[in-house]
Amino acid sequence: LIMSLAMWKWTCLVSHLLLSTTMSPLGRQQPPHPKRPFITFTGEQAEGNFNHLVVDERTGHIYLGAVNRIYKLSSDLKVLVTHETGPDDDNPKCYPPRIVQTCNEPLTPTNNINKMLLIDYKENRLIACGSLYQGICKLLRLDDLFKLGEPFHKKEHYLSGVNESGSVFGVIVSYSNMDDKLFIATAVDGKPEYFPTISSRKLTKNSEADGMFAYVFHDEFVASMIKIPSDTFTIIPDFDIYYIYGFSSGNFVYFLTLQPEMISPPGSTTKEQVYTSKLVRLCKEDTAFNSYVEVPIGCEKNGVEYRLLQAAYLSKAGAILARSLSVGPEDDILFTVFSKGQKRKMKSLDESALCIFVLKNINDRIKDRLQSCYRGEGTLDLAWLKVKDIPCSSALLTIDDNFCGLDMNAPLGVSSMVRGLPIFTEDGDRMTSVIAYVYKNHSLAFVGTKSGKLKK
């Protein structure tokens, strides 16, 4: 989710307040500035957590997704509009939900946890997806949060039954002469028969159109989606793909994920479950999802492995960083935060690292893998397809930088990990979020920590 310039100014002000000492021209430390209060907003106590925040880059207005509420705030955090999204009678075992057909499960008042918040700039609306009714979305007018539409009649309207706020990520791909697309990636919570883990949907101009959120393509054999095979759950019963971040760049859409894997430790005859961070790439125009490739990513410093992805943000290199990385100043750079190890997804260790990846280097690794697979070398090497271990098939064709796959050798995994460049580590206060931008040729990163500190 891209932060606006207005939000950056606000963030810079916050970091200026935190970094309260300055140096004089002679290098003498000055007394700290008098403390100025932060601007704050507090919701109603009964609501619980805030889940997501987006900023309108045109107006500076802030949209806040919370439990049972969507707020529209001014740039100085004054409430402009509130929209209620719950609670309502529901049961997570009802599929389809009771708003479509009668459910035999007991219904109880259930909170609606905001799982995704996106601004659709072309149609001046907010896409707000929640946890009620197996995960349906509302389309709200940006001006007053009036409900423009709430599709719920078809099975593709239900995104995921997971009620965690960090379980869904969406990326809008915009076009000037046709309807936009929404790429949705979501945890499926053991229900692969109901929910694809990743799919592309139609974003129609009319919020109440019959085709809203329909798959971009769907016939008897092929659809714009990836489903986790049911067989995978026999090997890893709690298998799921957790989506941490997503973005589009060039001809591709990318998602950064965390997923469990069974590995055999050196010298051991038994397998153990670990978590692997992976980048997933798809072509924007690939309606059959033949271009699906995933590659493991991680970081290492002084012999310590940082493998559990916590957060990520796409930025540009900027002239100064570009020189040290031997790339162009407009090249895409991924700023990522990893915590130490691979085993504790839910209780990550406090040791963490801020690492950067050059997106072009990851794409080069993917291209090499595609070329070798289309020469018939190896298997598809995808952890959640291991039960089938499908061999690569050879085909005589040229694979360029924008190759979007065929109905063979897909979905495809890269076995060797792409390592990021560690630029900062924190041992006691785990880093949990990151944003970055270029200012006067310098790359600046803002990192949030577990204890609520902001580091610039």
C-alpha positions in Angstrom: 0.0 0.0 0.0 1.7 3.2 -1.2 2.0 6.0 1.3 1.3 9.5 -0.1 3.7 12.4 -0.1 1.5 14.0 2.5 1.9 11.0 4.7 5.6 11.1 4.2 5.7 14.7 5.4 3.8 13.6 8.5 6.2 10.6 9.0 9.2 12.9 8.6 7.8 15.2 11.2 7.3 12.3 13.6 10.9 11.1 13.1 12.1 14.7 13.5 10.4 14.7 16.9 11.9 11.4 17.9 15.4 12.5 16.8 15.4 15.4 19.2 19.0 16.4 19.2 20.9 18.2 16.4 24.5 19.1 15.7 25.7 22.6 15.3 28.0 23.5 12.4 31.0 23.0 14.7 29.8 19.6 15.7 28.7 20.7 19.3 25.6 18.9 20.5 22.7 21.2 21.2 20.1 20.9 23.9 17.0 18.9 22.8 14.1 20.8 21.4 11.1 21.2 23.7 8.9 18.2 23.3 5.9 18.7 21.1 2.9 16.4 21.4 2.1 13.8 18.8 -1.2 14.0 17.0 -3.2 10.9 18.0 -6.5 9.3 17.3 -8.2 6.8 19.6 -11.2 4.7 18.6 -13.9 3.5 20.9 -12.5 1.1 23.5 -14.8 -1.7 22.7 -13.7 -1.9 19.1 -10.3 -3.6 19.6 -7.5 -3.2 17.2 -6.9 -1.0 14.2 -6.0 -3.3 11.3 -5.1 -1.3 8.1 -4.4 2.3 7.0 -4.3 3.9 3.6 -3.7 7.5 2.6 -5.3 9.2 -0.4 -2.3 10.6 -2.2 -4.4 13.4 -3.7 -6.1 14.8 -0.6 -4.1 13.5 2.3 -7.2 12.0 3.8 -6.6 8.8 5.9 -8.7 5.7 5.8 -8.5 3.4 8.8 -9.8 -0.1 8.8 -10.7 -1.3 12.3 -12.8 -4.0 14.0 -16.4 -3.2 13.0 -15.5 0.3 11.6 -14.0 2.1 8.7 -12.9 5.6 9.5 -12.1 8.5 7.3 -9.8 11.0 9.0 -8.3 14.3 8.0 -4.6 14.7 7.7 -4.5 15.9 11.3 -6.5 12.8 12.5 -9.9 14.4 12.9 -12.8 12.0 12.3 -14.6 13.1 9.1 -16.9 10.0 8.5 -17.4 6.6 10.2 -18.9 3.5 8.5 -20.0 0.5 10.5 -19.1 -2.9 9.1 -20.3 -5.2 12.1 -20.9 -7.0 14.3 -23.5 -9.4 12.7 -24.8 -12.9 13.2 -22.4 -15.4 11.6 -20.5 -18.7 12.0 -17.2 -19.4 10.3 -18.5 -22.9 9.5 -21.3 -21.6 7.3 -20.3 -22.0 3.6 -21.8 -20.3 1.7 -22.6 -17.9 4.5 -26.1 -17.6 5.9 -26.7 -14.3 3.9 -27.0 -16.6 0.8 -28.6 -19.8 2.2 -29.8 -21.2 5.5 -27.0 -22.5 7.7 -27.5 -25.2 10.3 -24.6 -24.0 12.5 -25.5 -21.8 15.5 -25.2 -18.1 14.6 -23.7 -15.7 17.2 -22.9 -11.9 17.1 -19.5 -11.8 15.3 -17.0 -9.0 14.9 -16.0 -7.9 11.4 -12.2 -7.6 11.3 -10.9 -5.5 8.5 -8.6 -7.7 6.4 -7.8 -5.4 3.4 -8.2 -1.7 2.6 -7.4 -0.4 -0.9 -8.1 2.9 -2.7 -9.4 2.5 -6.2 -8.4 5.9 -7.6 -9.9 5.5 -11.0 -13.4 5.0 -9.7 -13.0 7.1 -6.5 -13.9 4.3 -4.1 -12.5 2.3 -1.2 -12.3 -1.5 -1.3 -12.8 -2.7 2.3 -12.8 -6.5 2.9 -13.6 -8.0 6.2 -13.8 -11.4 8.1 -17.6 -11.8 8.2 -19.4 -14.2 5.8 -16.2 -16.0 4.7 -14.6 -12.7 3.7 -16.7 -10.4 1.6 -15.8 -6.9 0.4 -17.6 -3.6 0.4 -17.1 -0.8 -2.1 -17.4 2.6 -0.4 -17.4 6.0 -1.9 -14.3 7.9 -0.8 -16.1 11.2 -0.2 -18.6 10.0 2.4 -18.1 6.2 2.8 -21.5 5.5 1.2 -21.8 1.8 0.3 -21.7 1.6 -3.5 -21.8 -2.2 -3.6 -21.3 -5.4 -1.6 -21.1 -8.4 -3.8 -21.9 -11.7 -2.0 -24.1 -13.9 -4.2 -21.4 -16.0 -6.0 -18.7 -18.3 -4.7 -15.9 -16.0 -6.0 -17.2 -13.2 -3.7 -15.9 -15.1 -0.6 -12.1 -14.4 -0.3 -11.1 -16.3 2.8 -12.6 -17.4 6.1 -9.5 -16.4 8.1 -10.2 -13.8 10.7 -6.7 -12.5 11.0 -6.0 -9.0 9.8 -2.8 -9.9 8.1 -4.2 -12.7 6.0 -5.1 -10.9 2.7 -3.1 -8.6 0.4 -4.4 -7.0 -2.8 -2.8 -5.2 -5.8 -4.7 -3.1 -8.3 -3.5 -3.2 -11.9 -4.9 -0.1 -13.7 -5.7 0.4 -17.4 -6.7 3.5 -19.3 -9.1 1.9 -21.8 -10.6 -1.1 -19.9 -11.7 -2.3 -16.5 -8.9 -2.6 -13.9 -7.8 -5.9 -12.3 -7.5 -6.8 -8.7 -4.9 -9.4 -7.7 -6.0 -11.0 -4.4 -3.7 -13.2 -2.3 -5.0 -14.8 0.8 -4.5 -17.5 3.4 -7.1 -20.2 2.9 -7.1 -21.7 6.5 -7.3 -25.3 5.4 -10.1 -24.8 2.8 -8.4 -25.0 -0.6 -11.6 -26.5 -2.1 -13.3 -23.1 -1.3 -10.7 -20.5 -1.8 -7.8 -19.9 -4.2 -4.6 -18.7 -2.5 -4.1 -16.2 -5.3 -6.3 -15.0 -8.1 -7.0 -12.0 -10.4 -10.5 -10.4 -10.3 -12.4 -7.9 -12.4 -12.9 -4.5 -11.0 -15.9 -3.2 -13.0 -16.7 0.5 -13.3 -20.2 -0.2 -11.9 -19.8 -1.2 -8.2 -23.0 -3.3 -8.4 -22.2 -5.0 -11.7 -22.8 -8.7 -11.9 -19.1 -9.3 -12.9 -17.6 -7.4 -9.9 -14.8 -9.6 -8.4 -15.4 -12.4 -11.0 -12.2 -14.2 -12.1 -10.6 -12.4 -15.0 -10.9 -15.8 -16.9 -12.7 -19.0 -15.9 -13.7 -22.0 -17.9 -14.0 -25.7 -17.2 -10.3 -26.4 -17.1 -8.4 -23.1 -16.6 -9.0 -20.0 -14.4 -7.1 -16.9 -13.2 -6.2 -18.5 -9.9 -3.8 -20.8 -8.0 -5.3 -23.4 -5.6 -3.2 -25.3 -3.1 -3.7 -29.1 -3.8 -5.6 -30.9 -1.1 -2.8 -33.5 -1.0 -0.5 -30.9 0.4 -2.4 -30.9 3.7 -1.7 -34.6 4.2 2.0 -33.8 4.5 1.7 -30.4 6.3 -1.8 -30.3 8.0 -1.6 -26.7 8.9 -0.1 -25.6 5.5 -0.9 -22.1 4.3 0.7 -19.3 2.4 0.8 -16.0 4.4 1.0 -12.9 2.3 3.1 -10.1 3.8 3.3 -7.6 1.0 2.4 -7.1 -2.7 3.2 -4.6 -5.5 3.4 -4.3 -9.3 6.4 -3.4 -11.3 6.9 -3.5 -15.1 4.9 -6.3 -16.6 4.6 -8.3 -13.3 2.7 -8.5 -10.0 4.7 -9.6 -7.0 3.8 -11.0 -3.5 6.1 -11.6 -0.6 5.1 -14.6 1.4 5.8 -16.8 4.4 5.0 -20.5 4.1 5.7 -23.8 6.0 8.0 -26.4 4.6 9.2 -29.8 5.7 13.0 -30.2 5.6 15.5 -32.8 6.7 18.1 -31.2 9.0 21.7 -32.3 8.2 22.5 -35.7 9.7 18.8 -36.3 10.6 16.5 -39.0 9.2 13.3 -37.2 10.2 11.8 -34.1 8.8 10.9 -30.9 10.7 8.6 -28.0 9.9 10.2 -24.6 9.2 9.0 -21.5 7.5 10.5 -20.2 4.3 10.1 -16.6 2.9 9.4 -16.5 -0.8 8.7 -14.0 -3.5 5.9 -14.9 -5.9 5.8 -13.4 -9.4 3.0 -13.4 -12.0 2.5 -11.6 -15.3 -0.2 -8.9 -15.2 -1.7 -10.2 -18.5 -1.5 -13.9 -17.7 -5.1 -15.0 -17.4 -4.3 -18.7 -17.0 -1.6 -18.1 -14.3 1.0 -20.1 -16.3 3.6 -17.5 -15.2 3.5 -18.3 -11.5 7.1 -18.6 -10.1 8.3 -18.4 -6.5 11.8 -17.9 -5.3 13.1 -18.2 -1.6 14.5 -15.0 -0.2 16.5 -14.4 3.0 19.4 -12.6 4.6 22.6 -13.4 6.5 25.0 -11.4 8.6 28.0 -12.6 10.5 26.9 -16.2 10.1 23.4 -15.5 11.5 20.4 -16.5 9.3 17.5 -14.1 9.1 14.7 -16.0 7.2 11.3 -15.0 8.7 9.9 -12.1 6.7 8.2 -9.5 8.8 7.6 -6.6 6.4 8.6 -5.2 3.0 8.4 -2.0 1.0 9.2 -1.2 -2.7 11.2 2.0 -3.4 13.7 3.4 -5.9 17.5 3.1 -5.5 18.3 6.9 -5.7 21.6 8.1 -7.1 23.8 7.4 -4.1 22.6 3.9 -3.2 22.5 3.1 -7.0 26.2 3.8 -7.3 27.1 1.4 -4.5 24.8 -1.3 -5.9 25.9 -0.8 -9.6 22.3 -0.2 -10.7 20.3 2.8 -12.0 18.8 5.4 -9.7 15.3 4.5 -10.9 15.8 0.7 -10.4 13.4 -0.9 -8.0 14.7 -1.8 -4.6 12.9 -4.0 -2.0 13.5 -3.0 1.6 12.7 -6.0 3.8 12.7 -6.9 7.5 13.5 -10.4 8.6 13.6 -11.9 12.0 16.2 -14.5 13.0 15.8 -18.2 12.1 13.0 -20.1 10.4 11.0 -22.0 13.0 8.8 -19.5 14.9 6.3 -17.8 12.7 3.9 -16.8 15.5 6.6 -16.0 18.1 9.4 -14.5 16.1 12.7 -13.9 17.8 13.6 -10.3 18.6 16.8 -10.4 16.6 16.0 -8.9 13.2 17.7 -7.4 10.1 16.8 -4.8 7.5 17.9 -6.0 4.1 17.7 -4.8 0.6 17.2 -6.6 -2.7 17.6 -5.3 -6.2 14.4 -6.5 -8.0 16.3 -6.9 -11.3 18.6 -9.5 -9.6 15.6 -11.5 -8.4 14.1 -11.4 -12.0 17.4 -12.5 -13.4 17.4 -15.5 -11.1 13.9 -16.4 -12.1 14.8 -16.1 -15.8 17.7 -18.5 -15.3 15.4 -21.0 -13.6 12.8 -20.7 -16.4 15.5 -21.3 -19.0 16.8 -24.4 -17.2 13.3 -25.9 -16.7 12.4 -25.4 -20.4 15.6 -27.3 -21.2 14.0 -30.1 -19.3 16.4 -29.9 -16.3 15.1 -30.8 -12.8 11.5 -30.7 -11.4 9.0 -28.0 -10.8 10.5 -27.9 -7.3 7.5 -26.3 -5.5 7.2 -27.2 -1.8 3.4 -27.4 -1.9 3.5 -29.7 -5.0 6.1 -32.1 -3.5 3.6 -34.9 -3.5 3.7 -34.9 -7.3 7.4 -33.8 -7.9 6.7 -33.1 -11.5 9.7 -33.1 -13.9 10.4 -30.1 -16.1 9.5 -30.6 -19.8 11.8 -29.3 -22.6 10.6 -26.9 -25.3 12.5 -25.1 -28.0 11.7 -21.4 -27.3 13.4 -18.2 -26.4 12.8 -16.9 -22.9 13.2 -13.1 -22.6 12.8 -10.9 -19.6 9.0 -10.7 -20.0 8.3 -14.4 -20.6 4.8 -15.3 -19.3 4.8 -19.1 -19.4 3.0 -21.8 -21.3 0.6 -24.5 -20.2 3.6 -26.5 -19.1 6.3 -26.2 -16.4 4.0 -24.2 -14.1 3.6 -23.4 -11.4 7.4 -23.3 -10.9 9.7 -23.0 -7.9 13.3 -21.7 -7.7 15.4 -23.9 -5.3 18.3 -21.7 -4.5 17.7 -18.7 -2.2 18.3 -15.1 -3.3 20.2 -13.4 -0.5 19.5 -9.7 0.4 22.1 -7.2 1.5 21.9 -6.6 5.3 22.2 -2.9 6.1 21.0 -2.8 9.7 20.4 -5.3 12.5 18.5 -5.0 15.8 19.0 -7.6 18.6 16.6 -6.5 21.3 13.6 -4.7 19.8 12.3 -6.6 16.8 11.7 -4.6 13.7 8.1 -5.1 12.4 7.5 -2.6 9.6 9.4 -0.6 7.0 8.8 2.2 4.5 11.4 3.9 2.3 11.8 6.7 -0.2 14.4 8.8 -2.0 15.2 12.3 -0.8 17.8 14.5 -2.5 19.4 11.4 -4.0 19.6 9.6 -0.6 17.6 6.5 0.2 15.8 6.9 3.6 14.1 4.1 5.4 11.8 4.3 8.4 11.5 1.2 10.5 8.9 0.5 13.2 9.7 -1.8 16.1 7.9 -4.2 18.4 8.0 -1.8 21.3 6.6 1.1 19.2 9.7 3.0 18.4 10.4 4.6 15.0 13.9 4.4 13.6 15.0 6.6 10.7 
